[in-house]
Amino acid sequence: MPGLRNTRKTREMAAPPQVRFQNTLVSMSSPSDSKGPNTRLVAAGRHPDRQHGFVNTPVYRGSTVLHANADDLLHHRIKFSYGRRNSPTIEALTDAITELEGAAGSVVVPSGLNAVTTALLSVLKSGDHLLMVDTVYQPSRHFCDTVLRRYGVEVNYYAPGIGAAISDLMRPNTRAVFTESPGSLTFDMQDIPAIANAAHAQGALVLTDNTWATPVYFKPLDFGADISLNAGTKYISGHSDILLGTIAANAAAWPALSDMHGALGLTVGPDDIYLALRGLRTMALRLERHYASGVAVARWLESRPEVARVLHPALESDPGHALWKRDFSGASGLFGVELKPVSQDRLIAFLDAISLFGMGYSWGGYESLVVVASTKDRVTPYAAEGPLLRLHIGLEDVEDLIANLESGFAALG
Ligand SMILES: *Cc1c(COP(=O)(O)O)cnc(C)c1O
């Protein structure tokens, strides 16, 4: 594992690898630890040889798949048996996700929230106990507090910084520990390897919602998690035009995940999968810009007198910085900023003035966004004195974003 981390970091820093056009139509996905993230994203899951040389896997529409003859029908000799379960379009994305995550297998589902719920259903049964991080994405919490509790699963929330002390909260029936690092809205880092060691020692599985970092900047399975899931809606898509989730599992968690996915009848339409694949090819490149511009804006905000605190693990001032530096190779464009106390009117004037920041939920697209965050559902709500904002830094010119925020502060007064 340490070797893998070092390889990854070195690749991030190294000059782009030499890319040579290959005239031979061989399968483009041959997993190798020596490949850099951009090379992997370009090649993963692509098989031009299977589609007359065309670069991209086409959109296969279909429910029925015909067998060639009665013998094949009777002996179930067919690669794709039914459109709900798999197709060449679906497989192009799941192959790519499996390779990027270093997983035993992966599935795609209709939303990021569905990735959370399906992953949890695949590991839990009635009578089990779940340890859920208190900084989890709010709709994930809602699922635990309603559906899981109704189906007889006990749920307890733990503080994100718990680390190895998670073992103190484990019970004989603790079946899963759910992590999200950094957590939603307040961006608290978690020590995934320490949590995984403690959980595995007592027979529990570890799940990670890795939407913020994506497998480009953090690979949960390399750090001890059993299941890594993503809202593909965010950076995989990158264009705010689809909803999609991905779930990748190691060998221990894969059979139950694959069964649950099939049992629930989950499938994703081929157009959305095509768009996810299209986004995936440029994800590392886009993330480089989100990362650089995000840190630039976060540092600038830190220097402003109107700002109480910036919540961004890539900043040296952040309490999670050491963990981020140890485990992650980059940061996305999403972070928090706590303003000093202001009146509601002044806050509204600020938000209306920052016209380059759209006001809306979700993130991970090419555009900058802002929302006002609330942590009131938590066991331990974040103690903010002023308004807590969540910024998504998009692909605009960073000087324009800073100038726009500056005019916002002028309006704030
Ligand atoms: C957005 C988000 C989700 C849910 O994704 P949807 O595709 O919107 O359902 C899950 N987890 C995290 C951390 C998210 O930010």
The ligand as a Gaussian input file, in Angstrom:
#p B3LYP/6-31G(d) Opt

LIG

0 1
 C      -24.417000      14.701000      -4.423000
 C      -23.946000      13.653000      -3.503000
 C      -24.574000      12.419000      -3.452000
 C      -25.843000      12.123000      -4.208000
 O      -25.695000      12.169000      -5.592000
 P      -27.019000      12.316000      -6.519000
 O      -26.550000      11.848000      -7.839000
 O      -27.390000      13.751000      -6.474000
 O      -28.065000      11.430000      -5.933000
 C      -24.046000      11.459000      -2.625000
 N      -22.963000      11.698000      -1.862000
 C      -22.347000      12.884000      -1.881000
 C      -21.148000      13.097000      -1.005000
 C      -22.823000      13.902000      -2.681000
 O      -22.231000      15.094000      -2.659000

